[in-house]
Amino acid sequence: VQLQASGGGLVQAGGSLRLSCAASGMLFRIATMEWYRQAPGEQRELVGSITSGEGTNYADSVKGRFTISRDNVRRRVYLQLNSLQPEDTAVYYCYTYYGSRQYWGQGTEVTVSS
Protein backbone atom coordinates (compact mmCIF):
# COMPACT_ATOMS: atom_id res chain seq x y z
CA VAL A 1 0.00 0.00 0.00
CA GLN A 2 1.22 3.46 -0.87
CA LEU A 3 -0.34 6.81 -0.12
CA GLN A 4 0.88 9.92 -1.91
CA ALA A 5 -0.34 13.28 -0.65
CA SER A 6 -0.06 16.52 -2.59
CA GLY A 7 -1.55 19.97 -2.91
CA GLY A 8 -0.04 21.84 0.00
CA GLY A 9 1.40 25.30 -0.25
CA LEU A 10 1.49 28.83 1.08
CA VAL A 11 -1.81 30.67 1.29
CA GLN A 12 -3.06 33.84 2.96
CA ALA A 13 -5.56 33.71 5.80
CA GLY A 14 -9.05 33.26 4.44
CA GLY A 15 -7.80 31.37 1.42
CA SER A 16 -8.39 27.83 0.25
CA LEU A 17 -6.42 24.78 -0.77
CA ARG A 18 -7.33 21.32 -1.98
CA LEU A 19 -5.21 18.43 -0.84
CA SER A 20 -5.19 15.13 -2.65
CA CYS A 21 -4.07 11.67 -1.60
CA ALA A 22 -3.54 8.99 -4.20
CA ALA A 23 -3.72 5.39 -3.02
CA SER A 24 -2.29 2.29 -4.62
CA GLY A 25 -1.83 -1.34 -3.71
CA MET A 26 -5.16 -1.65 -1.94
CA LEU A 27 -8.85 -2.12 -2.57
CA PHE A 28 -9.45 1.57 -2.12
CA ARG A 29 -13.24 1.57 -2.27
CA ILE A 30 -13.62 -0.46 0.93
CA ALA A 31 -11.19 1.55 3.03
CA THR A 32 -11.89 4.28 5.52
CA MET A 33 -9.51 7.12 4.77
CA GLU A 34 -8.38 9.75 7.24
CA TRP A 35 -6.55 13.03 7.22
CA TYR A 36 -4.28 14.08 10.07
CA ARG A 37 -2.16 17.13 10.61
CA GLN A 38 0.82 18.00 12.70
CA ALA A 39 1.70 21.56 13.53
CA PRO A 40 5.25 22.52 14.54
CA GLY A 41 5.91 21.40 18.10
CA GLU A 42 2.53 19.73 18.38
CA GLN A 43 1.22 16.19 18.32
CA ARG A 44 -0.38 14.78 15.22
CA GLU A 45 -4.14 15.20 15.34
CA LEU A 46 -7.06 13.78 13.41
CA VAL A 47 -8.64 16.25 11.00
CA GLY A 48 -11.37 14.01 9.68
CA SER A 49 -12.33 10.77 8.03
CA ILE A 50 -14.44 9.32 5.26
CA THR A 51 -15.83 5.80 5.23
CA SER A 52 -16.39 3.50 2.29
CA GLY A 53 -20.00 4.68 2.36
CA GLU A 54 -18.82 8.30 2.23
CA GLY A 55 -19.83 9.07 5.77
CA THR A 56 -17.64 11.82 7.16
CA ASN A 57 -16.51 13.05 10.54
CA TYR A 58 -14.47 16.12 11.40
CA ALA A 59 -12.57 17.59 14.27
CA ASP A 60 -14.45 20.43 15.91
CA SER A 61 -11.71 22.85 14.93
CA VAL A 62 -12.34 22.34 11.21
CA LYS A 63 -16.08 21.67 11.03
CA GLY A 64 -17.76 23.90 8.48
CA ARG A 65 -14.43 24.84 6.88
CA PHE A 66 -12.89 21.57 5.71
CA THR A 67 -14.52 18.89 3.55
CA ILE A 68 -13.33 15.37 2.84
CA SER A 69 -14.40 13.57 -0.31
CA ARG A 70 -13.30 10.55 -2.27
CA ASP A 71 -13.13 9.30 -5.85
CA ASN A 72 -13.11 5.53 -5.91
CA VAL A 73 -12.42 5.39 -9.65
CA ARG A 74 -9.30 7.53 -9.33
CA ARG A 75 -8.45 6.01 -5.92
CA ARG A 76 -8.09 9.42 -4.38
CA VAL A 77 -9.25 11.10 -1.23
CA TYR A 78 -9.45 14.88 -1.05
CA LEU A 79 -9.37 17.45 1.69
CA GLN A 80 -10.83 20.82 0.75
CA LEU A 81 -9.58 23.49 3.12
CA ASN A 82 -11.55 26.74 3.16
CA SER A 83 -11.37 29.83 5.33
CA LEU A 84 -7.83 28.91 6.31
CA GLN A 85 -6.34 30.45 9.40
CA PRO A 86 -2.74 30.64 10.62
CA GLU A 87 -3.50 27.95 13.19
CA ASP A 88 -4.18 25.55 10.31
CA THR A 89 -0.50 25.67 9.43
CA ALA A 90 0.74 22.09 9.60
CA VAL A 91 1.92 19.11 7.65
CA TYR A 92 -1.13 17.19 6.50
CA TYR A 93 -1.06 13.42 6.20
CA CYS A 94 -3.45 10.90 4.72
CA TYR A 95 -3.83 7.64 6.57
CA THR A 96 -5.58 4.32 6.36
CA TYR A 97 -5.79 1.19 8.45
CA TYR A 98 -5.91 -1.64 5.94
CA GLY A 99 -5.20 -5.34 6.19
CA SER A 100 -4.45 -4.98 9.91
CA ARG A 101 -1.73 -2.43 9.21
CA GLN A 102 -1.38 1.32 9.37
CA TYR A 103 -0.30 3.29 6.34
CA TRP A 104 0.71 6.94 6.20
CA GLY A 105 1.30 9.19 3.27
CA GLN A 106 4.44 11.28 3.25
CA GLY A 107 2.70 14.53 4.20
CA THR A 108 2.08 17.78 2.41
CA GLU A 109 2.83 21.10 4.06
CA VAL A 110 0.25 23.84 4.42
CA THR A 111 1.36 27.28 5.55
CA VAL A 112 -1.18 29.99 6.22
CA SER A 113 0.09 33.55 6.53
CA SER A 114 -1.75 36.23 8.47
N, C-alpha and C positions, 0 to 999 in steps of 0.2 A: 504494500500500500504506500502510495506517495500522495502528499498534499502539497500543492504549490500555490502560495498566496501572492497576490499582487494588487496594485492599485493605490498604494499609500503615496503620501506626498506632503507638501507644505501647503497649507490653506489658511486664509484669514478667518478669524472668528465670525460665525454666522454662515460660513461656507459649507460646501458639501463635497463628499467623496464617495466613490463606490469601490468597495473592495471585492475581489474575486478570489475564489479558492478552487483550483482544478484538482480533481481526484482521479487517481488511476489505481489499477490493481485490486479493485474491490467492486462488489455489487452495490454501486452507489445508491440506487433507488431505495434500498431497504435500510440505509444507515441514517441514524440521527447525526446531524452535523452541528457543531458548536463553534462559536467565536469567543475567544478570550482576548484580553489585553493586559499588558504589563507596562505601567508607567515607571519612569526612572525612580529607583529606590523603593518601589512598591512591590507587593506580591501580585502575582498573576490573578486576574479576576474574570469570572464568567460574564460575558456581554449578553449572550443570548443563544438560543438553540432553535433548530427546526427539525421536526420528526419526518419520518418517511411519508406520513399523511399530511405534511405541511403545517402541522400545528407549531406555533411559535411561543416562546417565552423570552422575556427580557429582564435584565437587571433594572431596578427602579431608576437608576441614574440615567438610563438611556431610553426609557419608555417614551413613546411619542416622537422621538427624534431619529432613532435607528430602526431599520427594517431588514429582516433576514428573509431571503427567498432562495429558491433552488431551481435548477434546470436539470432534470434527470437525463435528458437526451445529451446535453453537453457535459454532464457530470460535473457541474459547478454549483457552488453555493456562493451567495452574494451577501454583502453587508452594505446597505445604503446608509450613509452617515449624513444626516442633515443637522442644521443649526449647531454646527460644531463650536465647541468652547475650548479654551486653553486646557482645561482639565481633562479633555479627551485625548490629549497628547499621550501617545503610547505606541508600543509595538503590538500589532494585532495579529493573532494567530488563529488559524482554523484547526479544528480538532475533531477526531472521531474515535469512538471505542468500537472496534470491529474485530470479530473473530477472537474475542477475549484479550485483545491487546489495545493499547493506546497508541494513537498516531497523531503527531503534530506537524503542521506545516512549518516552514522556516520563518514565518513572521514578515509582516510588512509595516513599515514605520509611518505613523501619522503624526504630523506636527501642526499644531494649531497656534497661530500667532494672534496676539491681542491687538 
